[in-house]
Amino acid sequence: MDKILQDNAQAEFKILKPQEAADRLRCSAALVYKLSQLGHLPSVRIGRKIGILESDLIKFVELNRYPQPRALTHARR
């Protein structure tokens, strides 16, 4: 049990402001707030402000990526 507590205490995380998350996503802060409000982008509330964990932002991007396009092949006649 002590090992688990030590691992959690040593875990570092970065909390981004909505504008910082928006800059990384190249969108508006209003969209970040909306995504958070809708539950699409997890956030933490600190008083009246919200913050986005950097790890949650990375997961959000990974989950919302379009599949890589396949190589174009020409049909032979």
Kinemage of the C-alpha trace (Angstrom):
@kinemage 1
@onewidth
@group {chain A} dominant
@subgroup {mainchain}
@vectorlist {calphas} color= white
{ca met a 1} P 0.000 0.000 0.000
{ca asp a 2} L 2.844 2.394 0.844
{ca lys a 3} L 4.361 1.753 -2.587
{ca ile a 4} L 1.139 2.869 -4.290
{ca leu a 5} L 0.997 6.057 -2.230
{ca gln a 6} L 4.637 6.824 -3.020
{ca asp a 7} L 4.049 6.322 -6.753
{ca asn a 8} L 1.029 8.655 -6.692
{ca ala a 9} L 2.900 11.290 -4.698
{ca gln a 10} L 5.759 11.256 -7.188
{ca ala a 11} L 3.509 11.388 -10.246
{ca glu a 12} L 3.790 14.780 -11.867
{ca phe a 13} L 1.094 16.262 -14.019
{ca lys a 14} L 0.634 19.536 -15.777
{ca ile a 15} L -2.631 21.441 -15.710
{ca leu a 16} L -3.241 23.658 -18.720
{ca lys a 17} L -5.401 26.754 -18.783
{ca pro a 18} L -8.190 26.605 -21.383
{ca gln a 19} L -6.310 29.125 -23.546
{ca glu a 20} L -3.141 26.989 -23.409
{ca ala a 21} L -5.152 23.918 -24.427
{ca ala a 22} L -6.754 25.954 -27.212
{ca asp a 23} L -3.341 27.071 -28.446
{ca arg a 24} L -2.194 23.460 -28.632
{ca leu a 25} L -5.365 22.393 -30.442
{ca arg a 26} L -5.273 25.518 -32.636
{ca cys a 27} L -8.843 26.419 -31.787
{ca ser a 28} L -10.595 28.979 -29.614
{ca ala a 29} L -10.764 28.891 -25.827
{ca ala a 30} L -14.554 28.994 -26.209
{ca leu a 31} L -14.431 25.647 -28.035
{ca val a 32} L -12.283 24.157 -25.261
{ca tyr a 33} L -14.846 25.342 -22.688
{ca lys a 34} L -17.669 23.860 -24.792
{ca leu a 35} L -15.889 20.503 -25.221
{ca ser a 36} L -15.312 20.421 -21.471
{ca gln a 37} L -18.919 21.349 -20.726
{ca leu a 38} L -20.201 18.593 -23.036
{ca gly a 39} L -17.909 16.038 -21.392
{ca his a 40} L -15.821 15.392 -24.501
{ca leu a 41} L -12.675 16.874 -22.965
{ca pro a 42} L -12.149 15.987 -19.296
{ca ser a 43} L -11.323 18.909 -17.043
{ca val a 44} L -10.785 19.704 -13.388
{ca arg a 45} L -12.462 22.530 -11.558
{ca ile a 46} L -10.260 24.622 -9.297
{ca gly a 47} L -12.497 27.162 -7.636
{ca arg a 48} L -14.250 29.035 -10.428
{ca lys a 49} L -11.653 28.106 -13.035
{ca ile a 50} L -11.205 24.953 -15.063
{ca gly a 51} L -7.998 23.250 -16.012
{ca ile a 52} L -7.197 20.501 -18.481
{ca leu a 53} L -4.665 17.841 -17.610
{ca glu a 54} L -2.044 17.611 -20.324
{ca ser a 55} L -2.455 13.822 -20.353
{ca asp a 56} L -6.223 14.206 -20.927
{ca leu a 57} L -5.575 16.591 -23.819
{ca ile a 58} L -3.206 14.067 -25.408
{ca lys a 59} L -5.782 11.272 -24.985
{ca phe a 60} L -8.479 13.524 -26.480
{ca val a 61} L -6.357 14.118 -29.578
{ca glu a 62} L -5.504 10.424 -29.938
{ca leu a 63} L -9.150 9.385 -29.645
{ca asn a 64} L -10.317 11.963 -32.178
{ca arg a 65} L -7.751 11.352 -34.901
{ca tyr a 66} L -8.982 10.435 -38.330
{ca pro a 67} L -7.640 7.114 -39.595
{ca gln a 68} L -4.572 7.366 -41.760
{ca pro a 69} L -5.499 7.296 -45.446
{ca arg a 70} L -4.656 4.145 -47.350
{ca ala a 71} L -2.316 4.248 -50.287
{ca leu a 72} L -4.089 4.937 -53.546
{ca thr a 73} L -4.224 1.973 -55.875
{ca his a 74} L -5.332 2.057 -59.447
{ca ala a 75} L -7.594 -0.695 -60.673
{ca arg a 76} L -6.173 -2.566 -63.635
{ca arg a 77} L -8.409 -3.246 -66.545
